[in-house]
Amino acid sequence: MKPGNKLKRQSTHAHYTYKTKDDFLRWWREQDALKKQAAEEELIQADRAISLALMVWTDDGGPPA
């Protein structure tokens, strides 16, 4: 390293934010909530598809409910 470079330090960017453990845990909880919400939505969509299929089957002459 050249002697002139020793005094130059790299400064942090103006928009840089320091990450903390709390930030990570908050992000992790948000991701977990999003995954749970997606799983619940998938179940709701499956239930709707099944009920629609049963309605069509009943309309086509299936056994009366």
Secondary structure as UniProt FT lines:
FT   HELIX           3..6
FT   TURN            14..15
FT   HELIX           21..59
FT   TURN            60..61
//
